[in-house]
Amino acid sequence: MTDNKTYLQTLIHSLEKKAVVLEQLINITKVQESMMKDDNFDSDKFNRTLEKKGRLISQITQLDIGFESVYNRIKDLLQGDKDSYKAEIRKLQELIGILTDKSVKLQAMEQQNKSKVEFYISNRKKKIKDQKMSLRVAKIYSGNMPDRYQEKSCFLDRKK
C-alpha cells in the first residue's frame, strides 16, 4: 500500500515537473514572439532560444517516458481500488487538466510564431533577390553606359 502511494506521488511529482517545463517553454515562446516584432531581428539569439526549447522538449520526453513506466506498473491497481486513492487520482486529473491547457496554449503560440517566421523568411528572401537584381542591373548599366556616351557624344566641341 505504501509503495503504491509512493508510485502515485512519483506520478504527481512528474506531472508537476512537466507543468514547470511547459511554463518555461511558454515563456521562451513569448520571448521569440517579441524578437520577431523587433525591427533588428537577431537570428543568432533566436537560434539560441530554439536550442533551449530543444533541451526543454527533451526533458518533457523523459518525464513522459518515466510517467508512462510508473503508470503501467500501477494502472491495474488504480482501476481496481479507486476509492483508496481518491485524493491522489483527483490530483492527477487536476494536473493533467492544467497540462492540457498549457499544451494547447503553447501549440497556439507556436503556430502564430511559425507564421511570423515564415513571413520574415519570405520577406528576407525577397529583399535578397531584389538586392541581387539591383546589383546585376547596376553592373550591366555601368559596363555598357560609359562606352555609349563616348561614341555618341552630343556635346563634344570640335571647334578650335
Buried (B, 14 or more C-beta within 10 A) or exposed (E): EEEBEEBBEBBBBBBBBBBEBBBBBBEBBEBBBEBBEEEEEEEEEBEEBEEBBEEBEEBBEBBEEBBEEBBEEBEEBBEEEEEBBEEBBEBBEEBEEBBEEBBEBBEEBBEEBEEBBEEBEEEEEEEEEEEEEEEEEEEEEEEEEEEEEEEEEEEEEEEE
